[in-house]
Amino acid sequence: MDISDFMRLDVSSVWLVLSVVAGAAGVFCLYSLILRHLAKTTVRNKVVLITDSLSTLGNECAKLFHTGGARLILCGSNWERLETLAEKLMSESDPTLTFPPKLVELDFSNMESVPEVISEILESYGCLDVLIFNSSMKVKAPVQCLSLEMDRIVMDVNYFGPITLVKGVLSSLICRRTGHILLVNSIQGKLPMPFRTTYAASKHAVQAFFDCLRAEVQEYGITVSIVNHTFIKTPCTHSEDEVTAKSVWTDVKPSSLGVTPNEMASELLKTLSSKKKEICVARSIPKAALYVRSLFPNLFFTIMAAGVRNTEAVEMPDD
């Protein structure tokens, strides 16, 4: 075999490799398109409740699910903003392919109003298919600076509110033997950070509740999914002098570690389609921290303590 034969062999090998790569890429693209189409049809004609439609993520979900043909029940603590959101959704969509959203004023910090809200939700369409629990209140401060009153408010919004709502509608889901409950929960439901004592406690509590609920309702055809995420990128709404309580873990939130509202909304839609029980939406560093916390807890605690500085209490705005 002379050198020309080797050259022809090398050229053939290269073309074979390129053909395999191109074929694999084509299959992957086709698979992605099919998944995207299935995801878009997931919520069509379904009654979908969003507990906080006024947050950045809630807005993105409302847009995505509305264009997908869902019968939306939009909840939020401000009626005027809910009406503005509904008008915007209707003006930007084809009325022949979408449904006018139902609006329900909901504020988990006012627990006394929740039973009445539950009745209003159930009367909106007479049933529920999908529940998106995305309400959240953040607080960042050294533990000695947080009052018990603030602890209770955070627990109401992040824990008691969601579980009260799900208990109120659960009998309806069980009777129909169908439904999908999706909890949007911070990664701090698994990975506590300094200066997040109350927030992390509330996220751990709600994570455990929905994990237990999943096993209890599976026999009724009800799916429970939890999506744990890192911080969601939002426009900065506070000035530098408002942010005084920090550690090396919270001084800077690199954009590469966060997720955009659009990414999160798309992930929620895919989760509804795939019915996966648990999803972690995070970059490599937060995911690595989860493994370190599980496999090398003492090392994790040492690193956390080493990063803490003396701080002052700061309450962070809601997502």
Backbone bond lengths (Angstrom), bond angles and torsions (degrees), N, CA, C in turn:
res aa  C-N    CA-C-N  psi(-1)  N-CA   C-N-CA  omega(-1)  CA-C   N-CA-C  phi
1 M - - - 1.477 - - 1.530 108.58 -
2 D 1.341 116.86 120.72 1.460 119.43 -178.04 1.528 110.74 -88.86
3 I 1.341 115.19 -177.47 1.468 120.27 -174.70 1.525 112.39 -66.13
4 S 1.331 117.24 -31.79 1.471 120.47 178.77 1.525 111.38 -64.76
5 D 1.354 115.40 -35.51 1.472 118.88 177.31 1.530 111.01 -65.43
6 F 1.357 115.45 -40.66 1.457 119.56 177.96 1.528 110.94 -62.50
7 M 1.334 116.03 -40.35 1.454 120.28 -179.67 1.519 110.78 -64.88
8 R 1.342 115.70 -42.29 1.468 118.85 178.04 1.524 110.38 -63.63
9 L 1.341 116.35 -37.51 1.464 121.05 179.31 1.526 110.60 -65.33
10 D 1.355 115.73 -42.33 1.464 119.57 179.79 1.524 111.23 -64.75
11 V 1.340 115.81 -41.85 1.466 119.42 178.94 1.524 110.77 -63.30
12 S 1.324 116.33 -41.01 1.477 120.47 178.42 1.516 110.99 -63.52
13 S 1.341 116.16 -40.34 1.462 120.44 179.98 1.525 110.71 -64.91
14 V 1.332 115.23 -42.58 1.464 119.51 179.50 1.518 110.66 -61.78
15 W 1.346 116.05 -45.58 1.461 119.17 179.29 1.519 111.85 -63.94
16 L 1.324 117.24 -35.02 1.459 121.00 178.08 1.523 110.52 -64.81
17 V 1.341 115.65 -45.46 1.466 120.20 179.54 1.519 110.67 -63.00
18 L 1.349 116.42 -44.61 1.459 120.05 179.64 1.524 111.37 -63.06
19 S 1.322 116.07 -37.98 1.463 119.87 178.89 1.523 111.27 -65.00
20 V 1.348 115.49 -41.93 1.471 119.96 178.79 1.520 110.52 -64.07
21 V 1.339 116.81 -44.75 1.462 121.33 179.58 1.524 111.08 -62.39
22 A 1.357 115.31 -45.75 1.460 119.32 179.46 1.518 111.56 -63.53
23 G 1.328 116.23 -39.87 1.459 120.03 178.24 1.515 111.96 -64.60
24 A 1.341 115.50 -43.12 1.469 119.75 178.90 1.520 110.87 -63.50
25 A 1.345 115.93 -41.22 1.463 119.73 178.92 1.522 110.85 -63.66
26 G 1.337 116.20 -39.51 1.455 120.29 178.64 1.516 112.28 -64.15
27 V 1.332 116.00 -42.90 1.465 121.00 178.45 1.523 110.51 -63.10
28 F 1.348 115.87 -42.28 1.463 120.52 -179.93 1.532 110.97 -63.86
29 C 1.333 116.53 -43.20 1.467 120.55 178.59 1.528 111.09 -62.69
30 L 1.328 115.91 -42.89 1.458 120.25 178.93 1.518 110.73 -63.37
31 Y 1.338 115.86 -42.26 1.466 121.24 178.56 1.529 110.26 -61.78
32 S 1.349 116.09 -42.32 1.462 120.61 179.91 1.522 111.25 -64.04
33 L 1.338 116.31 -41.17 1.457 120.53 178.58 1.526 111.67 -63.57
34 I 1.332 115.99 -41.08 1.466 120.29 178.90 1.521 110.54 -63.77
35 L 1.348 116.03 -44.66 1.460 120.26 178.98 1.527 111.15 -62.36
36 R 1.338 116.14 -40.62 1.456 120.35 -179.60 1.531 110.32 -64.34
37 H 1.318 116.51 -40.35 1.466 120.54 178.92 1.526 110.75 -66.00
38 L 1.326 116.45 -43.33 1.460 120.34 179.30 1.518 110.81 -63.60
39 A 1.345 115.37 -39.26 1.463 119.55 -179.90 1.519 110.95 -63.74
40 K 1.340 116.92 -40.02 1.455 120.32 -179.36 1.524 112.31 -65.73
41 T 1.327 116.68 -30.16 1.468 119.61 179.92 1.522 111.98 -87.83
42 T 1.325 117.22 -4.27 1.463 121.42 -176.05 1.517 112.06 -61.75
43 V 1.339 117.86 -40.62 1.460 120.62 -173.98 1.526 113.16 -101.58
44 R 1.329 117.38 3.42 1.463 119.41 -177.94 1.523 111.33 -60.91
45 N 1.321 115.99 125.95 1.477 124.27 -179.33 1.524 113.51 66.79
46 K 1.330 118.29 6.61 1.466 121.79 178.62 1.533 109.99 -87.83
47 V 1.324 116.25 145.49 1.462 121.24 174.75 1.525 107.92 -85.08
48 V 1.322 116.14 114.28 1.463 121.97 -174.29 1.521 109.64 -118.48
49 L 1.327 115.98 123.89 1.468 122.50 177.60 1.527 109.47 -102.19
50 I 1.336 117.24 131.18 1.459 122.84 174.30 1.522 107.27 -118.30
51 T 1.334 117.88 116.66 1.463 120.32 -171.68 1.523 113.82 -70.61
52 D 1.329 117.68 -28.66 1.465 120.31 176.58 1.527 109.08 -133.27
53 S 1.310 115.79 84.46 1.461 121.16 -178.00 1.520 112.42 -76.82
54 L 1.336 117.07 -12.55 1.458 121.03 -175.24 1.516 113.21 -90.04
55 S 1.325 117.69 -10.91 1.459 120.18 176.14 1.524 108.96 -74.02
56 T 1.324 116.22 167.53 1.464 120.11 179.62 1.523 110.55 -59.58
57 L 1.335 116.98 -45.39 1.459 120.43 178.63 1.523 110.91 -67.00
58 G 1.335 117.15 -41.25 1.453 120.70 179.07 1.511 112.37 -59.41
59 N 1.344 116.06 -39.49 1.470 120.47 176.88 1.524 111.72 -61.31
60 E 1.342 116.10 -45.13 1.463 120.62 -179.60 1.525 111.00 -64.07
61 C 1.318 116.38 -41.87 1.470 119.91 178.57 1.524 110.98 -64.25
62 A 1.325 116.16 -41.67 1.462 120.36 179.57 1.527 110.57 -60.02
63 K 1.331 117.18 -44.67 1.468 120.87 179.04 1.529 110.85 -62.65
64 L 1.335 115.75 -47.63 1.457 120.70 -175.87 1.524 112.01 -65.63
65 F 1.325 117.05 -45.39 1.462 120.71 -177.71 1.535 111.22 -73.39
66 H 1.322 116.32 -33.85 1.473 119.66 179.28 1.528 110.39 -64.48
67 T 1.327 116.93 -47.28 1.471 119.98 178.32 1.521 111.52 -66.86
68 G 1.338 116.84 -21.89 1.456 120.64 177.41 1.516 113.52 -82.19
69 G 1.333 117.10 0.24 1.458 120.57 176.13 1.506 115.41 89.26
70 A 1.338 117.54 21.31 1.461 120.39 179.70 1.526 111.02 -79.73
71 R 1.325 114.92 152.66 1.469 121.34 171.90 1.529 106.54 -92.44
72 L 1.306 116.31 96.24 1.458 121.35 -169.63 1.529 113.28 -84.00
73 I 1.333 114.36 141.11 1.461 122.09 165.82 1.523 105.28 -116.21
74 L 1.318 115.74 106.27 1.460 121.03 -175.84 1.520 110.15 -95.71
75 C 1.315 115.96 121.57 1.459 121.57 179.71 1.524 110.63 -109.80
76 G 1.310 115.77 151.10 1.459 121.07 178.10 1.511 109.50 -177.45
77 S 1.325 115.98 167.83 1.466 120.33 -174.61 1.527 113.47 -89.98
78 N 1.347 117.70 -4.93 1.464 120.94 -177.22 1.531 109.63 -127.90
79 W 1.323 116.02 114.02 1.462 120.51 -173.90 1.524 112.16 -65.67
80 E 1.323 117.25 -41.15 1.467 120.57 -178.81 1.530 110.85 -61.98
81 R 1.322 117.21 -42.55 1.461 120.69 179.59 1.531 111.07 -67.89
82 L 1.324 116.87 -33.86 1.465 120.20 176.34 1.528 110.31 -64.03
83 E 1.327 116.27 -43.21 1.467 119.98 179.01 1.529 110.87 -63.96
84 T 1.333 116.30 -39.51 1.463 120.01 178.45 1.524 110.83 -63.50
85 L 1.324 116.44 -42.40 1.459 121.22 178.89 1.528 110.87 -62.89
86 A 1.317 116.86 -45.58 1.466 120.84 -179.08 1.524 110.82 -62.24
87 E 1.333 116.31 -43.65 1.473 120.06 178.86 1.527 111.35 -61.79
88 K 1.328 115.76 -40.19 1.468 119.98 179.22 1.524 111.17 -64.55
89 L 1.334 116.25 -43.79 1.463 120.18 179.34 1.526 111.02 -60.55
90 M 1.317 116.78 -43.61 1.459 120.61 -177.68 1.528 111.84 -69.65
91 S 1.330 116.35 -36.30 1.462 119.20 -177.85 1.525 112.28 -72.58
92 E 1.336 116.70 -23.03 1.462 120.33 -177.01 1.525 113.12 -100.82
93 S 1.330 117.73 10.09 1.469 120.04 -176.97 1.523 111.10 -131.16
94 D 1.311 114.84 167.60 1.461 122.17 177.83 1.533 108.40 -84.67
95 P 1.322 118.19 113.97 1.476 120.26 -177.22 1.520 113.89 -62.92
96 T 1.340 117.71 -18.03 1.467 119.70 178.83 1.522 111.86 -80.41
97 L 1.342 116.54 -14.19 1.458 120.81 -177.65 1.527 113.18 -114.22
98 T 1.332 117.17 -4.76 1.460 120.84 -176.00 1.522 110.68 -129.46
99 F 1.323 115.82 169.51 1.458 122.36 -179.77 1.529 109.69 -118.29
100 P 1.336 118.17 142.19 1.465 120.45 176.05 1.532 109.77 -63.32
101 P 1.334 118.31 129.33 1.467 120.10 -178.51 1.531 112.14 -68.21
102 K 1.309 115.54 146.30 1.463 121.67 169.98 1.528 107.53 -88.77
103 L 1.326 116.93 143.96 1.461 121.33 -177.45 1.524 110.49 -116.20
104 V 1.327 115.45 135.30 1.463 121.36 178.57 1.525 108.74 -136.82
105 E 1.316 116.48 124.38 1.464 120.66 178.39 1.533 108.96 -78.58
106 L 1.323 116.01 120.56 1.461 121.45 -175.58 1.515 109.56 -137.68
107 D 1.331 115.11 127.22 1.469 120.97 178.04 1.523 108.03 -137.22
108 F 1.336 116.40 105.21 1.458 120.38 -176.94 1.532 113.02 -67.24
109 S 1.326 118.10 -15.48 1.470 119.24 176.92 1.528 110.38 -74.71
110 N 1.336 117.30 -12.00 1.463 122.87 174.31 1.523 108.15 -112.76
111 M 1.313 116.46 81.10 1.463 121.77 -173.05 1.523 113.01 -65.26
112 E 1.332 118.06 -25.25 1.463 120.62 -178.73 1.525 112.04 -65.40
113 S 1.321 116.80 -24.73 1.468 120.25 -177.95 1.521 113.09 -86.80
114 V 1.335 117.90 -11.27 1.463 121.15 -172.44 1.533 113.48 -63.62
115 P 1.351 120.65 -43.32 1.474 119.20 178.79 1.528 113.19 -56.56
116 E 1.330 117.53 -40.67 1.461 121.04 178.18 1.530 110.85 -66.70
117 V 1.337 116.02 -36.92 1.464 121.08 178.74 1.524 110.34 -65.46
118 I 1.322 116.75 -39.08 1.470 120.91 179.30 1.524 110.69 -59.81
119 S 1.331 116.26 -43.59 1.471 120.22 177.94 1.523 111.00 -62.35
120 E 1.322 116.70 -40.47 1.468 120.93 179.60 1.528 110.68 -65.62
121 I 1.320 116.53 -38.99 1.467 120.75 179.39 1.526 110.67 -63.70
122 L 1.329 116.29 -46.85 1.463 120.47 -178.30 1.525 112.22 -66.67
123 E 1.339 117.08 -27.89 1.458 120.73 179.88 1.530 112.50 -81.03
124 S 1.339 117.32 -15.56 1.469 120.99 -175.60 1.516 111.77 -59.24
125 Y 1.331 116.65 -51.50 1.470 121.52 179.41 1.535 112.46 -126.81
126 G 1.318 116.28 -4.05 1.460 120.06 -178.92 1.510 113.83 85.76
127 C 1.338 117.12 -7.40 1.464 120.54 179.81 1.523 108.98 -162.12
128 L 1.328 115.47 170.67 1.465 122.45 176.51 1.524 108.55 -134.89
129 D 1.312 116.25 139.41 1.463 121.04 175.76 1.522 112.05 -108.60
130 V 1.335 116.06 -40.77 1.464 121.49 -176.48 1.524 109.26 -134.79
131 L 1.334 116.16 133.73 1.458 121.71 175.67 1.527 108.52 -120.66
132 I 1.325 116.57 121.48 1.464 122.10 177.51 1.522 107.65 -106.19
133 F 1.331 116.70 109.71 1.462 121.38 177.85 1.529 108.69 -95.19
134 N 1.328 116.24 98.86 1.456 120.17 -178.59 1.522 113.53 -122.71
135 S 1.336 117.07 9.18 1.460 120.19 177.97 1.516 109.84 -67.33
136 S 1.324 116.02 140.75 1.459 118.89 -178.36 1.516 110.88 -160.44
137 M 1.330 115.14 143.15 1.466 121.12 174.01 1.515 108.08 -127.68
138 K 1.331 115.81 128.96 1.462 120.72 -179.31 1.516 110.89 -104.46
139 V 1.319 115.58 145.70 1.457 120.55 170.65 1.525 107.53 -144.87
140 K 1.333 115.84 135.89 1.461 121.21 -178.66 1.513 108.56 -128.17
141 A 1.330 116.13 117.29 1.462 120.00 -179.05 1.521 109.84 -171.82
142 P 1.337 117.68 155.87 1.469 120.15 171.12 1.521 109.05 -60.58
143 V 1.303 116.85 146.25 1.462 120.95 -172.57 1.520 112.31 -59.17
144 Q 1.351 118.21 -35.59 1.463 120.74 -177.14 1.528 112.45 -71.39
145 C 1.329 116.55 -12.33 1.463 120.72 -179.29 1.520 113.07 -95.77
146 L 1.323 117.75 -5.73 1.457 121.55 -178.10 1.525 110.77 -96.11
147 S 1.321 115.82 128.74 1.461 120.21 177.89 1.526 110.28 -80.74
148 L 1.320 115.59 159.96 1.466 119.87 176.05 1.519 110.80 -65.38
149 E 1.328 116.31 -29.80 1.466 119.69 177.36 1.526 110.60 -62.84
150 M 1.332 116.75 -43.28 1.458 120.27 177.81 1.524 110.51 -65.95
151 D 1.348 116.56 -39.33 1.467 120.10 176.63 1.529 110.94 -56.61
152 R 1.323 115.86 -44.05 1.472 120.30 -178.01 1.530 111.51 -66.61
153 I 1.327 116.74 -40.53 1.467 120.10 -179.99 1.530 109.97 -62.62
154 V 1.337 116.53 -45.72 1.465 120.77 179.89 1.521 110.41 -62.61
155 M 1.327 116.91 -41.95 1.463 120.02 179.32 1.525 111.45 -67.14
156 D 1.325 117.41 -35.20 1.470 120.41 176.83 1.528 110.85 -62.04
157 V 1.334 116.22 -48.95 1.460 120.85 -176.22 1.528 111.82 -69.82
158 N 1.328 116.12 -43.65 1.469 120.18 -172.11 1.522 114.27 -91.44
159 Y 1.338 117.51 -20.93 1.471 118.99 -176.44 1.537 112.93 -126.81
160 F 1.328 117.74 -63.56 1.462 119.50 -173.63 1.528 112.33 -64.69
161 G 1.328 117.09 -35.69 1.463 119.53 177.89 1.519 112.73 -61.06
162 P 1.348 117.81 -56.56 1.467 119.37 179.37 1.524 114.48 -58.74
163 I 1.343 117.28 -41.19 1.467 117.46 -176.57 1.532 111.12 -73.29
164 T 1.337 116.77 -30.21 1.470 119.64 175.82 1.520 110.56 -66.04
165 L 1.321 116.19 -42.52 1.469 120.57 179.24 1.521 111.35 -65.25
166 V 1.329 116.81 -45.35 1.466 118.93 -177.58 1.524 110.97 -66.99
167 K 1.335 117.60 -35.04 1.464 119.94 176.40 1.521 111.09 -66.17
168 G 1.333 115.87 -35.39 1.464 120.05 -178.12 1.515 113.54 -69.90
169 V 1.342 117.61 -29.26 1.472 120.15 -177.45 1.525 112.59 -104.81
170 L 1.318 117.07 -4.64 1.460 120.53 -173.20 1.524 112.89 -63.15
171 S 1.335 117.19 -39.32 1.465 119.13 -178.84 1.523 111.00 -61.99
172 S 1.341 116.74 -34.73 1.463 120.51 177.30 1.520 111.13 -65.11
173 L 1.328 117.22 -42.18 1.461 121.19 178.72 1.528 110.90 -66.08
174 I 1.321 116.50 -40.96 1.467 120.53 -179.07 1.532 110.53 -65.42
175 C 1.340 116.58 -40.38 1.471 119.82 179.41 1.525 111.17 -61.74
176 R 1.327 116.45 -37.76 1.467 120.61 -179.48 1.524 111.77 -85.32
177 R 1.342 116.12 -11.65 1.464 122.86 -179.80 1.536 112.14 53.47
178 T 1.316 113.63 43.62 1.465 119.77 176.73 1.516 108.78 -162.83
179 G 1.328 115.67 161.30 1.458 120.62 177.69 1.516 111.02 143.51
180 H 1.314 115.15 155.52 1.465 120.75 178.18 1.522 108.01 -132.92
181 I 1.319 115.65 118.30 1.467 122.64 178.18 1.520 107.58 -104.09
182 L 1.332 115.97 122.55 1.459 120.12 -176.98 1.524 109.94 -123.10
183 L 1.311 115.74 117.35 1.462 121.84 178.51 1.522 109.63 -98.29
184 V 1.326 115.88 122.16 1.467 121.04 172.60 1.516 106.62 -92.40
185 N 1.327 116.45 109.28 1.458 120.72 -172.98 1.522 110.69 -126.88
186 S 1.297 115.99 142.04 1.463 120.93 178.15 1.521 110.77 -63.21
187 I 1.317 116.20 153.01 1.462 121.12 175.40 1.523 110.03 -62.26
188 Q 1.346 116.47 -16.79 1.462 120.23 177.42 1.528 112.21 -72.97
189 G 1.311 116.91 -2.60 1.451 119.99 168.05 1.515 111.33 -72.67
190 K 1.336 115.63 -11.21 1.467 121.93 176.74 1.516 112.42 -125.85
191 L 1.333 115.93 -22.16 1.456 120.80 -170.93 1.534 109.49 -132.08
192 P 1.328 118.56 87.27 1.468 120.59 -177.71 1.531 111.76 -69.22
193 M 1.327 114.91 145.43 1.458 121.58 -179.09 1.523 110.10 -124.04
194 P 1.323 118.33 155.02 1.473 121.09 177.12 1.524 111.80 -57.68
195 F 1.319 115.99 146.49 1.455 124.31 178.43 1.520 112.93 67.49
196 R 1.321 116.38 19.96 1.473 120.65 177.26 1.531 109.65 -129.00
197 T 1.323 117.74 32.12 1.471 120.62 -172.40 1.525 112.41 -54.27
198 T 1.328 117.08 -56.48 1.458 120.53 -176.81 1.517 111.20 -69.11
199 Y 1.316 116.68 -42.73 1.469 120.95 179.77 1.525 110.62 -61.39
200 A 1.348 116.49 -49.20 1.463 120.18 -179.59 1.528 111.09 -63.85
201 A 1.334 116.90 -38.15 1.474 120.40 178.95 1.526 110.53 -62.00
202 S 1.341 116.71 -42.92 1.465 120.09 179.79 1.528 111.21 -65.75
203 K 1.341 116.53 -36.95 1.464 120.59 -179.77 1.529 111.19 -72.73
204 H 1.329 117.67 -35.78 1.463 120.70 174.73 1.533 110.14 -64.60
205 A 1.335 116.10 -42.27 1.459 120.84 -177.63 1.528 111.29 -63.37
206 V 1.339 116.84 -47.47 1.466 119.27 -177.62 1.529 110.75 -70.14
207 Q 1.319 117.51 -31.61 1.470 121.23 176.12 1.532 109.78 -62.32
208 A 1.325 116.25 -46.55 1.465 120.69 -179.09 1.528 111.27 -64.58
209 F 1.335 116.36 -40.77 1.462 120.28 -179.44 1.529 110.82 -60.13
210 F 1.327 116.67 -49.80 1.466 120.04 -177.28 1.529 112.12 -71.66
211 D 1.337 117.71 -28.36 1.468 120.08 173.77 1.535 110.30 -64.16
212 C 1.331 116.38 -43.28 1.471 120.28 178.07 1.524 110.47 -68.30
213 L 1.333 116.05 -41.08 1.464 120.42 -179.32 1.521 110.88 -59.82
214 R 1.325 117.10 -38.43 1.466 121.60 -178.94 1.522 111.40 -53.60
215 A 1.329 116.19 -47.20 1.463 120.30 -178.00 1.525 111.81 -68.27
216 E 1.335 116.56 -33.50 1.460 120.58 -176.13 1.527 113.21 -73.76
217 V 1.339 117.48 -32.45 1.470 119.67 -173.30 1.530 113.47 -103.63
218 Q 1.314 117.42 -0.96 1.462 119.61 -177.59 1.525 112.02 -60.30
219 E 1.327 116.64 -36.02 1.468 119.94 -178.33 1.532 112.04 -67.11
220 Y 1.347 117.05 -16.18 1.470 120.41 179.03 1.530 112.21 -95.87
221 G 1.318 116.98 9.70 1.465 120.25 179.24 1.517 113.85 78.22
222 I 1.327 116.94 16.20 1.468 121.78 -179.30 1.527 109.18 -98.63
223 T 1.318 115.96 129.22 1.463 121.66 179.59 1.523 109.96 -99.11
224 V 1.316 116.50 136.68 1.470 121.99 175.33 1.525 108.08 -120.81
225 S 1.321 116.09 120.14 1.462 121.54 179.22 1.526 109.77 -119.65
226 I 1.321 115.53 145.90 1.467 121.03 175.45 1.522 108.27 -125.36
227 V 1.323 116.03 127.54 1.457 121.71 176.77 1.523 107.82 -111.82
228 N 1.330 116.11 109.37 1.469 121.27 177.45 1.520 109.28 -92.48
229 H 1.298 115.96 130.07 1.466 119.62 -175.58 1.527 111.22 -130.65
230 T 1.320 115.54 159.11 1.460 120.50 169.15 1.528 107.32 -82.35
231 F 1.318 117.58 -169.53 1.458 118.33 -176.00 1.524 110.81 -64.37
232 I 1.330 114.68 145.33 1.463 121.38 179.13 1.522 108.52 -94.16
233 K 1.320 116.08 127.49 1.462 120.90 -178.14 1.518 110.13 -66.90
234 T 1.322 116.21 122.44 1.455 121.59 176.93 1.521 108.57 -135.36
235 P 1.334 117.44 157.10 1.464 119.41 176.18 1.515 110.35 -59.77
236 C 1.331 117.14 139.10 1.466 121.69 -179.12 1.528 109.45 -65.35
237 T 1.329 116.15 127.30 1.466 119.89 -178.13 1.518 112.72 -114.96
238 H 1.351 117.56 6.67 1.460 119.34 179.51 1.526 109.53 -132.42
239 S 1.318 115.42 153.01 1.450 120.73 -178.47 1.517 110.54 -83.77
240 E 1.337 116.46 168.72 1.457 120.53 -175.66 1.523 111.74 -64.69
241 D 1.364 117.12 -35.36 1.458 118.72 -177.04 1.523 112.30 -73.75
242 E 1.346 117.17 -10.26 1.466 119.71 175.30 1.527 110.84 -81.98
243 V 1.312 117.55 -20.26 1.454 121.27 -176.73 1.518 108.83 -100.35
244 T 1.336 116.57 95.74 1.459 120.33 -177.82 1.513 112.88 -117.62
245 A 1.306 118.64 -18.79 1.464 121.57 179.19 1.513 109.35 -96.27
246 K 1.344 117.01 110.88 1.455 120.28 -175.17 1.513 111.29 -145.42
247 S 1.304 115.28 158.43 1.451 122.37 167.63 1.517 105.92 -130.25
248 V 1.302 117.95 177.99 1.463 118.62 177.65 1.512 110.85 -66.85
249 W 1.337 116.07 -15.31 1.467 119.90 179.48 1.526 111.29 -84.37
250 T 1.348 117.61 -16.06 1.461 119.76 -175.52 1.522 112.73 -126.84
251 D 1.321 118.42 0.98 1.462 120.13 178.22 1.515 111.01 -60.19
252 V 1.333 116.02 -43.30 1.450 121.41 -176.52 1.523 108.92 -132.65
253 K 1.309 115.63 135.07 1.461 120.39 173.50 1.519 107.26 -110.34
254 P 1.335 117.38 90.84 1.465 119.16 -178.46 1.520 110.51 -57.16
255 S 1.328 115.88 134.13 1.463 119.45 -177.92 1.512 112.01 -59.70
256 S 1.334 116.31 -24.42 1.463 119.62 -179.21 1.520 112.30 -70.28
257 L 1.352 117.63 -18.33 1.460 120.62 -177.99 1.528 112.23 -93.50
258 G 1.312 117.85 -16.75 1.452 120.80 -178.95 1.508 112.52 -92.48
259 V 1.337 115.09 174.97 1.462 121.42 176.91 1.526 108.27 -124.65
260 T 1.310 116.80 147.86 1.459 120.43 179.79 1.523 109.88 -81.74
261 P 1.337 118.05 155.82 1.468 120.57 176.37 1.525 112.22 -56.66
262 N 1.338 116.17 -37.30 1.458 120.10 179.54 1.521 111.39 -64.17
263 E 1.341 116.58 -42.24 1.465 120.89 177.72 1.524 110.67 -61.62
264 M 1.329 115.87 -42.82 1.462 120.03 -178.86 1.524 111.34 -65.86
265 A 1.330 116.88 -44.67 1.463 120.13 -179.90 1.525 110.98 -61.28
266 S 1.334 116.47 -41.54 1.467 120.41 178.16 1.523 110.57 -64.63
267 E 1.325 116.71 -37.72 1.465 120.76 179.11 1.523 111.06 -66.61
268 L 1.318 116.76 -37.81 1.463 120.24 177.51 1.527 110.84 -64.85
269 L 1.328 116.05 -41.09 1.460 120.09 178.57 1.529 111.03 -63.84
270 K 1.331 116.34 -41.61 1.468 119.79 178.23 1.524 110.90 -66.00
271 T 1.335 116.49 -35.50 1.467 120.24 178.62 1.517 111.05 -66.43
272 L 1.315 116.68 -38.84 1.465 120.28 176.57 1.523 110.76 -63.75
273 S 1.331 116.26 -34.90 1.456 120.71 -179.95 1.528 111.92 -74.02
274 S 1.332 116.19 -45.00 1.472 120.73 -176.36 1.524 113.07 -82.09
275 K 1.360 115.88 -22.03 1.471 122.46 -177.27 1.530 112.11 60.50
276 K 1.319 115.87 31.69 1.465 119.00 174.41 1.519 109.43 -65.99
277 K 1.311 115.92 145.91 1.457 120.52 -175.33 1.521 112.68 -81.00
278 E 1.321 116.81 -30.65 1.462 118.87 -177.96 1.519 110.43 -149.19
279 I 1.325 116.07 132.88 1.460 122.79 179.98 1.529 108.19 -132.02
280 C 1.315 116.20 138.79 1.465 121.24 174.43 1.526 107.95 -114.72
281 V 1.324 115.50 112.92 1.461 120.88 178.80 1.525 107.80 -99.64
282 A 1.315 115.70 93.48 1.463 120.71 -176.19 1.515 109.57 -155.74
283 R 1.318 115.77 157.53 1.454 121.02 175.96 1.527 108.87 -79.32
284 S 1.313 116.51 -177.14 1.461 121.16 -172.02 1.528 113.14 -66.00
285 I 1.335 117.94 -37.39 1.468 120.12 -176.21 1.526 111.88 -65.60
286 P 1.355 119.86 -51.12 1.470 119.09 176.77 1.529 113.19 -60.49
287 K 1.331 116.95 -37.66 1.469 119.25 177.88 1.522 110.76 -64.67
288 A 1.338 116.57 -40.00 1.469 120.27 177.80 1.524 110.29 -63.09
289 A 1.335 116.47 -37.34 1.468 120.23 179.26 1.526 110.99 -63.42
290 L 1.337 116.89 -35.54 1.467 120.17 177.14 1.525 111.26 -62.16
291 Y 1.331 116.15 -42.12 1.468 120.25 179.12 1.527 110.99 -67.18
292 V 1.336 116.59 -40.90 1.467 120.38 178.76 1.522 109.74 -63.02
293 R 1.343 116.60 -41.28 1.474 120.61 179.12 1.523 110.84 -61.16
294 S 1.330 117.58 -37.79 1.463 121.17 -177.90 1.523 113.01 -79.61
295 L 1.335 116.55 -41.45 1.470 120.71 -173.04 1.522 113.55 -91.71
296 F 1.349 116.53 -32.69 1.463 120.36 -177.24 1.532 109.56 -132.71
297 P 1.337 117.39 67.00 1.475 120.46 -174.01 1.527 113.87 -58.52
298 N 1.331 117.41 -40.74 1.464 119.28 -178.57 1.526 111.60 -63.13
299 L 1.326 116.21 -39.91 1.456 120.27 176.81 1.523 110.31 -64.13
300 F 1.319 116.65 -42.81 1.465 121.02 179.66 1.522 110.81 -59.76
301 F 1.348 117.15 -47.14 1.459 120.74 -178.46 1.528 111.28 -64.56
302 T 1.320 116.58 -36.51 1.461 120.54 178.40 1.522 111.11 -64.41
303 I 1.320 116.21 -43.43 1.466 120.44 179.25 1.521 110.66 -64.85
304 M 1.338 117.06 -41.73 1.454 120.31 178.87 1.525 111.39 -60.79
305 A 1.331 116.21 -47.15 1.461 120.31 -178.28 1.526 111.76 -64.72
306 A 1.327 116.22 -35.46 1.463 120.50 -178.74 1.520 111.92 -67.35
307 G 1.311 117.28 -23.45 1.460 120.29 -176.79 1.512 114.62 -90.60
308 V 1.333 117.23 -2.13 1.461 120.19 -173.88 1.533 111.13 -85.63
309 R 1.312 116.35 136.86 1.461 122.32 173.44 1.526 109.30 -117.41
310 N 1.332 116.50 165.23 1.456 119.86 173.44 1.520 108.72 -65.83
311 T 1.328 116.49 133.19 1.464 120.05 -173.88 1.508 112.53 -137.88
312 E 1.310 114.38 171.38 1.467 122.68 173.23 1.520 107.71 -116.70
313 A 1.307 116.76 155.91 1.475 120.15 -176.69 1.512 111.07 -71.23
314 V 1.301 113.07 140.02 1.471 120.58 175.19 1.512 109.10 -142.36
315 E 1.308 117.20 127.83 1.458 120.82 174.23 1.508 108.38 -91.43
316 M 1.323 116.43 125.24 1.454 121.67 -178.45 1.520 110.02 -89.94
317 P 1.342 118.81 150.73 1.471 120.92 178.96 1.519 111.77 -69.56
318 D 1.332 115.20 157.61 1.473 120.15 176.52 1.508 110.03 -63.98
319 D 1.371 116.32 156.94 1.475 121.13 172.88 1.510 108.80 -64.19
